Amino acid sequence: MSSKFTSENLQNIFTFPFEDEKWKSKFAVGGLIAFASIFIIPIFLISGYMYEIMRRIIVEKAELSLPEWSESGEYFKNGLKMAGVGLVYSLPTILLMMPYFLSIPFFVFAESVSEEFISAFSIAMPITMVLMLLGSLIGMITSFFSIAAMGHMIAEDDFQAAFRIREWWPIFSKNIGGYLLAYIILLGVSWVVSFVLQILMMTIILCVVLPFIWVVFYFYLGIVSSVLFAEAYNEGVQKLADAETDL
């Protein structure tokens, strides 16, 4: 297990948000912004908030804490950076999946086109499905790499640093186990809570408020994931430094 992710450390990571004196108001604001993210623009504020949490850990080596929401302009700018990195790293997936999604309208209106077109489409459809599956697999891999890339961008305070793979790859490779563990922990928590929320959805009363509970939970999960991945980045930096010292 990664030395950063001891049971005591994990307990601190999952509970620190509720030790803040203003955690209720900060969660309320975060939940409302997350809920409004259906309009796209507010999601950059959420991403920028997570950027700030990671920056404090990676750059300032500060104690875990919830930032105030007063720097919304800075959060929006940094959220755009996070989204930009995510978009670039997801381009291979988008390109591979695009033929499948572009073919859906033709499938829906297949009755109105010629038999020759349908015949050609029946041959192309399996290919597009294979490309989509391949894109999903590549997407899982590149999204995992993008975590380290984002950490390096924050550490260097430079958007282009996310794409200087030769710089962040040694850090990532020195602590790939820590990154994997953080990823698995988040997936496990997400699956368990999602399962519980789906059960609660069966009750009429909770069904009404569940969307609000859901967005607040994923806001909380974003906070926890930011800490886990920032800690993984720091540990990778430390392991790399120790390895270079031993040479």
Backbone as CSV, one residue per row, in Angstrom:
resi,resn,N_x,N_y,N_z,CA_x,CA_y,CA_z,C_x,C_y,C_z
1,MET,0.844,-1.216,0.000,0.000,0.000,0.000,0.865,1.248,0.000
2,SER,0.411,2.278,-0.669,1.133,3.543,-0.676,1.252,4.074,0.741
3,SER,2.448,4.554,1.095,2.667,5.035,2.461,1.790,6.220,2.797
4,LYS,1.346,6.943,1.799,0.477,8.090,2.032,-0.928,7.663,2.402
5,PHE,-1.325,6.480,1.969,-2.706,6.063,2.130,-2.847,5.001,3.231
6,THR,-2.394,5.363,4.422,-2.634,4.520,5.579,-4.084,4.692,6.008
7,SER,-4.561,3.806,6.878,-5.954,3.904,7.320,-6.211,5.231,8.028
8,GLU,-5.229,5.692,8.789,-5.388,6.965,9.503,-5.440,8.132,8.529
9,ASN,-4.550,8.078,7.536,-4.509,9.143,6.542,-5.786,9.183,5.720
10,LEU,-6.284,8.007,5.324,-7.523,7.944,4.548,-8.704,8.469,5.356
11,GLN,-8.733,8.125,6.648,-9.813,8.621,7.496,-9.793,10.146,7.550
12,ASN,-8.593,10.710,7.624,-8.455,12.165,7.655,-8.916,12.782,6.340
13,ILE,-8.561,12.142,5.221,-8.938,12.656,3.900,-10.458,12.669,3.725
14,PHE,-11.120,11.620,4.196,-12.568,11.517,4.010,-13.367,12.355,5.008
15,THR,-12.749,12.735,6.116,-13.508,13.466,7.147,-13.159,14.942,7.251
16,PHE,-11.989,15.371,6.725,-11.564,16.754,6.932,-12.571,17.787,6.424
17,PRO,-13.319,17.521,5.315,-14.254,18.556,4.863,-15.289,18.942,5.928
18,PHE,-15.648,17.997,6.801,-16.685,18.250,7.792,-16.133,18.867,9.082
19,GLU,-14.811,19.059,9.132,-14.196,19.693,10.288,-14.080,21.197,10.106
20,ASP,-14.337,21.661,8.895,-14.334,23.097,8.619,-15.565,23.741,9.266
21,GLU,-15.371,24.869,9.916,-16.484,25.548,10.596,-17.578,25.980,9.626
22,LYS,-17.194,26.238,8.384,-18.162,26.703,7.387,-18.506,25.622,6.370
23,TRP,-18.319,24.349,6.735,-18.478,23.306,5.729,-19.890,23.254,5.156
24,LYS,-20.883,23.542,5.969,-22.267,23.481,5.474,-22.503,24.523,4.386
25,SER,-22.055,25.756,4.624,-22.266,26.812,3.624,-21.423,26.555,2.381
26,LYS,-20.200,26.049,2.564,-19.329,25.763,1.422,-19.889,24.613,0.582
27,PHE,-20.440,23.615,1.253,-21.058,22.503,0.533,-22.334,22.960,-0.163
28,ALA,-23.074,23.856,0.482,-24.310,24.354,-0.126,-24.004,25.109,-1.422
29,VAL,-22.987,25.970,-1.364,-22.600,26.714,-2.566,-22.095,25.748,-3.632
30,GLY,-21.226,24.812,-3.221,-20.691,23.844,-4.171,-21.783,22.986,-4.782
31,GLY,-22.749,22.577,-3.975,-23.846,21.764,-4.473,-24.713,22.517,-5.468
32,LEU,-24.988,23.786,-5.163,-25.801,24.596,-6.076,-25.084,24.821,-7.401
33,ILE,-23.773,25.089,-7.326,-23.006,25.288,-8.557,-22.951,23.994,-9.357
34,ALA,-22.746,22.872,-8.641,-22.707,21.577,-9.322,-24.047,21.270,-9.975
35,PHE,-25.136,21.601,-9.288,-26.472,21.363,-9.841,-26.705,22.231,-11.074
36,ALA,-26.156,23.441,-11.043,-26.316,24.366,-12.178,-25.382,24.022,-13.334
37,SER,-24.521,23.018,-13.138,-23.549,22.658,-14.170,-24.186,22.058,-15.418
38,ILE,-25.499,21.801,-15.350,-26.205,21.366,-16.561,-26.143,22.456,-17.627
39,PHE,-25.834,23.689,-17.203,-25.675,24.804,-18.141,-24.209,24.974,-18.554
40,ILE,-23.381,23.973,-18.274,-21.985,23.865,-18.689,-21.050,24.833,-17.953
41,ILE,-21.278,26.127,-18.056,-20.322,27.107,-17.525,-20.018,26.911,-16.036
42,PRO,-21.011,26.685,-15.165,-20.690,26.525,-13.736,-19.737,25.373,-13.427
43,ILE,-19.667,24.379,-14.306,-18.794,23.243,-14.026,-17.326,23.662,-13.969
44,PHE,-16.985,24.752,-14.663,-15.603,25.238,-14.614,-15.262,25.782,-13.228
45,LEU,-16.256,26.337,-12.534,-16.032,26.805,-11.161,-15.724,25.633,-10.239
46,ILE,-16.457,24.529,-10.430,-16.213,23.338,-9.623,-14.813,22.808,-9.894
47,SER,-14.444,22.716,-11.160,-13.104,22.233,-11.515,-12.022,23.146,-10.938
48,GLY,-12.268,24.448,-10.980,-11.314,25.397,-10.422,-11.186,25.281,-8.918
49,TYR,-12.289,24.940,-8.273,-12.259,24.726,-6.818,-11.383,23.520,-6.493
50,MET,-11.508,22.457,-7.278,-10.683,21.266,-7.084,-9.212,21.574,-7.394
51,TYR,-8.990,22.417,-8.392,-7.635,22.886,-8.724,-7.010,23.543,-7.502
52,GLU,-7.778,24.391,-6.829,-7.263,25.113,-5.662,-6.926,24.159,-4.522
53,ILE,-7.758,23.148,-4.312,-7.468,22.155,-3.271,-6.146,21.453,-3.576
54,MET,-5.962,21.053,-4.836,-4.730,20.372,-5.223,-3.532,21.310,-5.149
55,ARG,-3.719,22.559,-5.523,-2.616,23.529,-5.495,-2.095,23.718,-4.085
56,ARG,-2.994,23.799,-3.125,-2.586,23.988,-1.737,-1.741,22.813,-1.242
57,ILE,-2.106,21.616,-1.682,-1.383,20.418,-1.239,-0.059,20.278,-1.973
58,ILE,-0.070,20.461,-3.300,1.123,20.234,-4.120,2.126,21.377,-3.994
59,VAL,1.659,22.605,-4.056,2.552,23.769,-4.083,2.845,24.288,-2.686
60,GLU,1.795,24.494,-1.893,1.974,25.100,-0.574,2.256,24.087,0.533
61,LYS,2.041,22.796,0.233,2.206,21.736,1.245,1.376,22.057,2.495
62,ALA,0.200,22.636,2.268,-0.647,23.096,3.366,-1.478,21.957,3.951
63,GLU,-2.006,22.193,5.131,-2.920,21.249,5.763,-4.214,21.191,4.966
64,LEU,-4.905,20.062,5.074,-6.156,19.909,4.336,-7.197,20.901,4.839
65,SER,-7.816,21.595,3.897,-8.858,22.561,4.256,-9.718,22.840,3.037
66,LEU,-10.921,23.349,3.291,-11.823,23.727,2.211,-11.611,25.203,1.866
67,PRO,-11.289,25.512,0.624,-11.123,26.920,0.236,-12.441,27.683,0.342
68,GLU,-12.323,28.988,0.473,-13.499,29.845,0.400,-13.931,29.946,-1.064
69,TRP,-15.153,30.418,-1.258,-15.660,30.576,-2.620,-15.464,31.996,-3.139
70,SER,-14.629,32.777,-2.448,-14.485,34.196,-2.788,-13.690,34.435,-4.070
71,GLU,-12.855,33.470,-4.472,-12.005,33.656,-5.658,-12.634,33.010,-6.893
72,SER,-13.886,33.330,-7.163,-14.606,32.670,-8.249,-13.963,32.919,-9.617
73,GLY,-13.418,34.115,-9.822,-12.773,34.428,-11.099,-11.559,33.543,-11.335
74,GLU,-10.755,33.370,-10.291,-9.567,32.517,-10.388,-9.968,31.058,-10.581
75,TYR,-11.035,30.647,-9.883,-11.511,29.262,-10.024,-11.972,28.992,-11.459
76,PHE,-12.667,29.963,-12.020,-13.160,29.779,-13.393,-11.993,29.636,-14.367
77,LYS,-10.986,30.478,-14.219,-9.815,30.430,-15.100,-9.093,29.084,-14.964
78,ASN,-8.882,28.656,-13.730,-8.181,27.384,-13.516,-9.047,26.188,-13.908
79,GLY,-10.358,26.351,-13.778,-11.265,25.296,-14.221,-11.194,25.087,-15.718
80,LEU,-11.022,26.173,-16.454,-10.850,26.077,-17.903,-9.573,25.307,-18.243
81,LYS,-8.531,25.531,-17.461,-7.275,24.799,-17.678,-7.490,23.299,-17.473
82,MET,-8.181,22.962,-16.385,-8.440,21.551,-16.088,-9.251,20.918,-17.220
83,ALA,-10.264,21.645,-17.674,-11.102,21.133,-18.759,-10.297,20.993,-20.043
84,GLY,-9.397,21.933,-20.286,-8.572,21.885,-21.485,-7.672,20.662,-21.500
85,VAL,-7.065,20.368,-20.364,-6.210,19.179,-20.265,-7.037,17.918,-20.486
86,GLY,-8.195,17.871,-19.822,-9.065,16.704,-19.983,-9.507,16.514,-21.422
87,LEU,-9.807,17.626,-22.105,-10.255,17.544,-23.502,-9.149,17.009,-24.410
88,VAL,-7.939,17.536,-24.247,-6.829,17.110,-25.102,-6.539,15.619,-24.916
89,TYR,-6.526,15.182,-23.658,-6.226,13.775,-23.399,-7.369,12.851,-23.814
90,SER,-8.556,13.401,-23.970,-9.690,12.577,-24.391,-9.906,12.604,-25.906
91,LEU,-9.098,13.368,-26.641,-9.268,13.462,-28.089,-9.202,12.113,-28.802
92,PRO,-8.260,11.227,-28.457,-8.252,9.915,-29.124,-9.571,9.160,-28.940
93,THR,-10.131,9.244,-27.741,-11.409,8.585,-27.468,-12.536,9.210,-28.281
94,ILE,-12.566,10.534,-28.330,-13.612,11.243,-29.085,-13.557,10.869,-30.557
95,LEU,-12.350,10.846,-31.112,-12.199,10.538,-32.536,-12.603,9.104,-32.851
96,LEU,-12.274,8.180,-31.956,-12.624,6.780,-32.190,-14.124,6.528,-32.025
97,MET,-14.755,7.267,-31.124,-16.179,7.066,-30.873,-17.075,7.830,-31.851
98,MET,-16.519,8.853,-32.463,-17.327,9.718,-33.319,-18.055,8.975,-34.440
99,PRO,-17.409,8.034,-35.159,-18.129,7.335,-36.234,-19.382,6.617,-35.739
100,TYR,-19.322,6.053,-34.551,-20.487,5.339,-34.016,-21.643,6.306,-33.762
101,PHE,-21.343,7.413,-33.100,-22.417,8.350,-32.764,-22.950,9.069,-34.004
102,LEU,-22.085,9.296,-34.984,-22.554,9.911,-36.226,-23.447,8.962,-37.019
103,SER,-23.266,7.660,-36.802,-24.056,6.679,-37.543,-25.441,6.454,-36.950
104,ILE,-25.668,6.868,-35.716,-26.953,6.634,-35.052,-28.126,7.246,-35.817
105,PRO,-28.034,8.524,-36.275,-29.175,9.085,-37.039,-29.516,8.269,-38.283
106,PHE,-28.498,7.733,-38.963,-28.752,6.917,-40.147,-29.475,5.626,-39.783
107,PHE,-29.135,5.098,-38.608,-29.793,3.879,-38.137,-31.261,4.149,-37.809
108,VAL,-31.522,5.311,-37.206,-32.892,5.682,-36.836,-33.767,5.857,-38.068
109,PHE,-33.191,6.468,-39.107,-33.970,6.753,-40.315,-33.656,5.763,-41.442
110,ALA,-33.268,4.567,-41.059,-32.863,3.555,-42.044,-33.977,3.234,-43.038
111,GLU,-35.234,3.310,-42.613,-36.349,2.942,-43.490,-36.499,3.909,-44.662
112,SER,-35.967,5.109,-44.511,-36.160,6.128,-45.545,-35.000,6.198,-46.532
113,VAL,-34.003,5.302,-46.399,-32.859,5.322,-47.305,-32.860,4.073,-48.182
114,SER,-32.013,4.052,-49.165,-31.985,2.953,-50.131,-31.439,1.668,-49.517
115,GLU,-31.760,0.549,-50.162,-31.279,-0.739,-49.686,-29.757,-0.835,-49.787
116,GLU,-29.182,-0.199,-50.825,-27.738,-0.226,-50.983,-27.057,0.453,-49.802
117,PHE,-27.659,1.553,-49.366,-27.092,2.273,-48.224,-27.192,1.425,-46.965
118,ILE,-28.350,0.768,-46.781,-28.541,-0.077,-45.600,-27.539,-1.223,-45.597
119,SER,-27.284,-1.789,-46.767,-26.315,-2.875,-46.873,-24.919,-2.404,-46.482
120,ALA,-24.547,-1.237,-46.996,-23.229,-0.681,-46.659,-23.154,-0.335,-45.176
121,PHE,-24.274,0.158,-44.664,-24.322,0.540,-43.255,-24.182,-0.681,-42.349
122,SER,-24.791,-1.794,-42.751,-24.718,-3.016,-41.941,-23.290,-3.534,-41.839
123,ILE,-22.475,-3.220,-42.837,-21.063,-3.612,-42.799,-20.264,-2.638,-41.931
124,ALA,-20.593,-1.361,-42.045,-19.850,-0.329,-41.311,-20.177,-0.313,-39.821
125,MET,-21.419,-0.687,-39.479,-21.852,-0.604,-38.088,-20.977,-1.417,-37.132
126,PRO,-20.668,-2.670,-37.442,-19.790,-3.429,-36.525,-18.423,-2.776,-36.351
127,ILE,-17.929,-2.162,-37.423,-16.628,-1.495,-37.339,-16.700,-0.307,-36.382
128,THR,-17.781,0.461,-36.500,-17.926,1.615,-35.614,-18.075,1.185,-34.160
129,MET,-18.729,0.039,-33.924,-18.878,-0.460,-32.564,-17.537,-0.901,-31.990
130,VAL,-16.719,-1.528,-32.821,-15.373,-1.927,-32.381,-14.545,-0.686,-32.042
131,LEU,-14.655,0.343,-32.901,-13.936,1.587,-32.645,-14.407,2.237,-31.344
132,MET,-15.713,2.146,-31.076,-16.248,2.725,-29.854,-15.692,2.005,-28.624
133,LEU,-15.651,0.676,-28.669,-15.114,-0.104,-27.556,-13.628,0.185,-27.358
134,LEU,-12.912,0.293,-28.473,-11.494,0.629,-28.392,-11.307,2.021,-27.799
135,GLY,-12.180,2.945,-28.206,-12.124,4.300,-27.665,-12.382,4.327,-26.173
136,SER,-13.320,3.495,-25.707,-13.617,3.414,-24.269,-12.405,2.931,-23.493
137,LEU,-11.728,1.919,-24.036,-10.545,1.377,-23.378,-9.422,2.403,-23.324
138,ILE,-9.190,3.046,-24.459,-8.146,4.074,-24.509,-8.506,5.246,-23.598
139,GLY,-9.806,5.553,-23.521,-10.263,6.638,-22.662,-9.965,6.384,-21.201
140,MET,-10.124,5.148,-20.761,-9.809,4.794,-19.379,-8.328,4.993,-19.099
141,ILE,-7.503,4.639,-20.075,-6.052,4.756,-19.900,-5.608,6.216,-19.898
142,THR,-6.082,6.977,-20.890,-5.657,8.375,-20.993,-6.198,9.228,-19.849
143,SER,-7.403,8.902,-19.364,-7.945,9.652,-18.221,-7.104,9.410,-16.975
144,PHE,-6.577,8.190,-16.862,-5.701,7.852,-15.741,-4.393,8.637,-15.839
145,PHE,-3.826,8.712,-17.036,-2.599,9.482,-17.234,-2.839,10.976,-17.001
146,SER,-4.022,11.441,-17.394,-4.294,12.879,-17.288,-4.298,13.362,-15.840
147,ILE,-4.507,12.447,-14.903,-4.480,12.815,-13.479,-3.092,13.320,-13.101
148,ALA,-2.066,12.551,-13.523,-0.690,12.977,-13.249,-0.352,14.246,-14.020
149,ALA,-0.863,14.347,-15.244,-0.599,15.530,-16.069,-1.170,16.787,-15.419
150,MET,-2.381,16.685,-14.880,-2.998,17.829,-14.207,-2.223,18.223,-12.954
151,GLY,-1.762,17.206,-12.222,-0.964,17.490,-11.036,0.300,18.250,-11.392
152,HIS,0.934,17.878,-12.488,2.157,18.552,-12.917,1.859,19.965,-13.399
153,MET,0.737,20.143,-14.079,0.335,21.482,-14.500,0.182,22.395,-13.287
154,ILE,-0.443,21.872,-12.247,-0.658,22.671,-11.033,0.669,22.952,-10.337
155,ALA,1.533,21.943,-10.286,2.832,22.113,-9.624,3.674,23.169,-10.320
156,GLU,3.627,23.195,-11.645,4.435,24.130,-12.432,3.715,25.438,-12.712
157,ASP,2.424,25.486,-12.399,1.597,26.659,-12.706,1.726,27.032,-14.180
158,ASP,1.621,25.987,-15.013,1.825,26.172,-16.454,0.949,25.156,-17.183
159,PHE,0.019,25.646,-17.990,-0.888,24.759,-18.721,-0.120,23.771,-19.597
160,GLN,0.928,24.235,-20.261,1.687,23.384,-21.171,2.436,22.273,-20.446
161,ALA,2.657,22.429,-19.148,3.369,21.400,-18.383,2.610,20.078,-18.388
162,ALA,1.296,20.137,-18.562,0.488,18.916,-18.592,0.825,18.042,-19.785
163,PHE,1.428,18.637,-20.803,1.728,17.894,-22.032,3.229,17.626,-22.205
164,ARG,4.000,18.025,-21.202,5.426,17.692,-21.214,5.591,16.343,-20.510
165,ILE,5.273,15.305,-21.249,5.200,13.961,-20.686,6.529,13.520,-20.084
166,ARG,7.624,13.930,-20.682,8.936,13.539,-20.160,9.184,14.084,-18.760
167,GLU,8.463,15.147,-18.385,8.629,15.728,-17.050,7.787,14.997,-16.016
168,TRP,6.505,14.727,-16.358,5.638,14.134,-15.328,5.639,12.615,-15.328
169,TRP,6.076,12.000,-16.427,6.052,10.540,-16.469,6.933,9.898,-15.385
170,PRO,8.166,10.375,-15.129,8.962,9.783,-14.051,8.278,9.869,-12.690
171,ILE,7.575,10.971,-12.461,6.844,11.138,-11.194,5.711,10.123,-11.110
172,PHE,4.986,10.001,-12.198,3.868,9.064,-12.258,4.355,7.621,-12.107
173,SER,5.397,7.273,-12.837,5.879,5.884,-12.828,6.454,5.485,-11.481
174,LYS,7.006,6.444,-10.736,7.558,6.129,-9.421,6.469,5.816,-8.389
175,ASN,5.264,6.290,-8.659,4.174,6.054,-7.697,2.906,5.583,-8.393
176,ILE,3.059,4.765,-9.415,1.881,4.289,-10.138,0.959,3.491,-9.217
177,GLY,1.551,2.805,-8.230,0.738,2.067,-7.274,-0.138,2.991,-6.448
178,GLY,0.411,4.155,-6.069,-0.368,5.130,-5.305,-1.516,5.697,-6.109
179,TYR,-1.254,5.967,-7.389,-2.315,6.461,-8.269,-3.402,5.406,-8.462
180,LEU,-2.980,4.165,-8.659,-3.949,3.076,-8.836,-4.801,2.895,-7.590
181,LEU,-4.157,2.951,-6.440,-4.890,2.778,-5.188,-5.908,3.896,-4.992
182,ALA,-5.495,5.125,-5.276,-6.413,6.262,-5.162,-7.604,6.084,-6.100
183,TYR,-7.320,5.633,-7.321,-8.362,5.414,-8.326,-9.334,4.336,-7.870
184,ILE,-8.801,3.238,-7.330,-9.640,2.124,-6.872,-10.493,2.535,-5.686
185,ILE,-9.909,3.288,-4.768,-10.655,3.762,-3.592,-11.843,4.608,-4.029
186,LEU,-11.599,5.519,-4.957,-12.670,6.401,-5.431,-13.760,5.625,-6.157
187,LEU,-13.358,4.669,-6.990,-14.341,3.853,-7.694,-15.194,3.067,-6.712
188,GLY,-14.533,2.491,-5.695,-15.258,1.705,-4.705,-16.276,2.541,-3.946
189,VAL,-15.848,3.713,-3.484,-16.755,4.597,-2.747,-17.893,5.055,-3.642
190,SER,-17.569,5.419,-4.877,-18.584,5.888,-5.814,-19.631,4.812,-6.088
191,TRP,-19.183,3.583,-6.308,-20.113,2.488,-6.600,-21.020,2.192,-5.411
192,VAL,-20.433,2.154,-4.221,-21.221,1.840,-3.018,-22.282,2.905,-2.782
193,VAL,-21.869,4.168,-2.806,-22.822,5.256,-2.544,-23.862,5.330,-3.653
194,SER,-23.460,5.137,-4.900,-24.423,5.157,-6.011,-25.464,4.061,-5.839
195,PHE,-25.018,2.889,-5.387,-25.940,1.779,-5.147,-26.941,2.125,-4.041
196,VAL,-26.435,2.731,-2.980,-27.306,3.123,-1.862,-28.310,4.177,-2.315
197,LEU,-27.842,5.159,-3.078,-28.729,6.226,-3.546,-29.800,5.696,-4.489
198,GLN,-29.456,4.693,-5.282,-30.441,4.092,-6.178,-31.525,3.368,-5.401
199,ILE,-31.142,2.761,-4.287,-32.135,2.112,-3.431,-33.048,3.157,-2.793
200,LEU,-32.430,4.245,-2.290,-33.214,5.313,-1.670,-34.159,5.975,-2.669
201,MET,-33.792,5.910,-3.943,-34.596,6.529,-4.996,-35.973,5.881,-5.095
202,MET,-36.101,4.674,-4.561,-37.370,3.966,-4.639,-38.430,4.553,-3.720
203,THR,-38.009,5.358,-2.740,-38.977,6.001,-1.862,-39.427,7.315,-2.487
204,ILE,-40.688,7.622,-2.387,-41.252,8.805,-3.051,-40.635,10.098,-2.545
205,ILE,-40.481,10.206,-1.213,-39.972,11.444,-0.630,-38.528,11.682,-1.059
206,LEU,-37.684,10.651,-0.876,-36.274,10.804,-1.212,-36.061,10.943,-2.714
207,CYS,-37.000,10.424,-3.485,-36.887,10.537,-4.941,-36.899,12.002,-5.364
208,VAL,-37.598,12.841,-4.605,-37.694,14.266,-4.925,-36.387,14.987,-4.628
209,VAL,-35.779,14.663,-3.475,-34.573,15.375,-3.053,-33.292,14.693,-3.516
210,LEU,-33.424,13.496,-4.085,-32.238,12.728,-4.456,-31.308,13.461,-5.417
211,PRO,-31.826,14.182,-6.420,-30.897,14.900,-7.309,-29.980,15.857,-6.560
212,PHE,-30.495,16.511,-5.521,-29.678,17.435,-4.732,-28.650,16.670,-3.906
213,ILE,-29.080,15.541,-3.327,-28.150,14.698,-2.560,-27.049,14.190,-3.476
214,TRP,-27.434,13.821,-4.692,-26.488,13.263,-5.658,-25.389,14.266,-6.005
215,VAL,-25.768,15.501,-6.327,-24.761,16.492,-6.736,-23.863,16.876,-5.566
216,VAL,-24.431,16.940,-4.360,-23.606,17.249,-3.189,-22.610,16.127,-2.938
217,PHE,-23.046,14.881,-3.111,-22.136,13.750,-2.934,-20.993,13.807,-3.945
218,TYR,-21.301,14.098,-5.201,-20.249,14.128,-6.204,-19.343,15.347,-6.041
219,PHE,-19.862,16.410,-5.447,-19.009,17.536,-5.081,-18.029,17.092,-3.996
220,TYR,-18.538,16.376,-3.006,-17.699,15.833,-1.941,-16.675,14.858,-2.506
221,LEU,-17.101,13.996,-3.423,-16.192,13.026,-4.029,-15.096,13.744,-4.824
222,GLY,-15.441,14.870,-5.433,-14.438,15.657,-6.140,-13.386,16.206,-5.188
223,ILE,-13.821,16.626,-4.006,-12.889,17.120,-2.991,-11.930,16.009,-2.579
224,VAL,-12.490,14.837,-2.268,-11.681,13.701,-1.825,-10.718,13.258,-2.929
225,SER,-11.205,13.182,-4.161,-10.344,12.741,-5.267,-9.211,13.734,-5.491
226,SER,-9.491,15.025,-5.331,-8.446,16.036,-5.497,-7.328,15.827,-4.487
227,VAL,-7.720,15.524,-3.256,-6.713,15.286,-2.216,-5.926,14.012,-2.496
228,LEU,-6.619,12.946,-2.842,-5.951,11.667,-3.103,-4.934,11.789,-4.237
229,PHE,-5.326,12.445,-5.318,-4.423,12.547,-6.469,-3.298,13.545,-6.220
230,ALA,-3.566,14.582,-5.437,-2.501,15.523,-5.082,-1.471,14.832,-4.191
231,GLU,-1.962,14.020,-3.246,-1.064,13.260,-2.366,-0.240,12.266,-3.182
232,ALA,-0.881,11.619,-4.169,-0.173,10.664,-5.022,0.922,11.371,-5.810
233,TYR,0.638,12.577,-6.305,1.641,13.343,-7.046,2.820,13.693,-6.140
234,ASN,2.515,14.191,-4.938,3.579,14.556,-4.001,4.457,13.360,-3.654
235,GLU,3.816,12.214,-3.458,4.596,11.032,-3.113,5.475,10.599,-4.285
236,GLY,4.958,10.748,-5.506,5.759,10.437,-6.683,6.981,11.338,-6.774
237,VAL,6.794,12.625,-6.487,7.907,13.585,-6.489,8.942,13.180,-5.445
238,GLN,8.457,12.807,-4.251,9.370,12.419,-3.173,10.148,11.149,-3.517
239,LYS,9.463,10.162,-4.082,10.127,8.909,-4.454,11.163,9.139,-5.552
240,LEU,10.847,10.024,-6.487,11.782,10.338,-7.561,13.015,11.034,-6.994
241,ALA,12.794,11.950,-6.056,13.916,12.663,-5.428,14.790,11.688,-4.639
242,ASP,14.144,10.767,-3.922,14.901,9.782,-3.150,15.730,8.875,-4.066
243,ALA,15.141,8.493,-5.201,15.851,7.631,-6.164,17.060,8.336,-6.737
244,GLU,16.916,9.631,-7.028,18.032,10.398,-7.592,19.123,10.616,-6.561
245,THR,18.737,10.726,-5.285,19.709,10.891,-4.213,20.547,9.628,-4.012
246,ASP,19.898,8.473,-4.198,20.569,7.187,-4.005,21.577,6.870,-5.106
247,LEU,21.438,7.575,-6.249,22.352,7.296,-7.368,23.784,7.791,-7.075
